[in-house]
Amino acid sequence: MQPGRNGRPSRYRCTTLTCDWEANSKDDGLWASVHDAGWLTLADAARLVQRTPGTVRNWVTQKLLEPQVGRYWQDDVVTVATRKRGETA
């Protein structure tokens, strides 16, 4: 756990080698019901396709990407990024 400072949420991270689970104190608790290695946070989704979180949010606004409980399916993120780059998925 990393305590939050200056109004930021506390962060929690699994420390086992095969687990990449991460959450923060502002998560609504529903994340556990969809926890799967293929689900990404906004920051992780942006990092995966080398874009900004704002770009990923714009894809949601444009109905190109649909989050589930605030998470993004990895394959969907890659597909949208690939299409945006003018390549075929």
Residue, then its C-alpha position, 0 to 999 in steps of 0.5 A: m500500500q502507498p498512502g495517498r498524499n495531498g488529496r490523492p487516493s491510497r494505492y494498493r498493488c499485489t506484490t506476487l510475481t504473476c499478479d499485476w493487480e492494482a487499485n486505489s482507495k477511490d475504486d468502487g469495489l466492483w473491480a474485483s468482480v471483473h478482475d482478469a489480466g485482460w482488463l486495464t485501468l485507464a492509465d494502463a490502457a493509454r500506456l499499452v498503446q502509447r497514448t494519453p489517458g485523454t485520448v482513451r477517454n475521447w475514444v469512449t466519448q466517440k463510442l469507439l471503446e466501451p469501458q466496463v466498471g471503469r476498466y478497458w478490455q485490452d484487445d479492444v484498446v489495441t483494436v481501436a489504436t490500430r484502426k486510429r493509426g490507419e492499419t488493419a486490426 
